[in-house]
Amino acid sequence: MRTTESLEVSGLQKSFDTKAYAYQGYSGRVRVVEGNPFHDDWAKWSDDGRAKDHNYGDINLRDIK
């Protein structure tokens, strides 16, 4: 899966919020430098796929299989 900024996302999963004690949004690893796993960064997205506190881009939740 890729973001709207054409960055690769792997390990996408539902995020668990311990304060609300419920699943809220998504999290996953973003490959910031193409082909280099040492530059992966964790990012979060809202339930509708909008970026939370980062500039890596939104995700299209219809691409999730």
BELCORGI-V205935 format. One record per residue. OMEGA is omega as a letter, one per 30 degrees, with the letter a starting at -180 (none if undefined). Layout:
OMEGA / OMEGA
This chain:
l / l / l / l / l / l / a / l / l / l / a / a / l / l / l / l / a / l / l / a / l / l / a / l / a / l / l / l / l / l / a / l / a / l / a / a / l / l / l / l / l / a / l / l / l / a / l / l / l / a / l / l / l / a / a / l / l / l / l / a / l / l / a / l / none
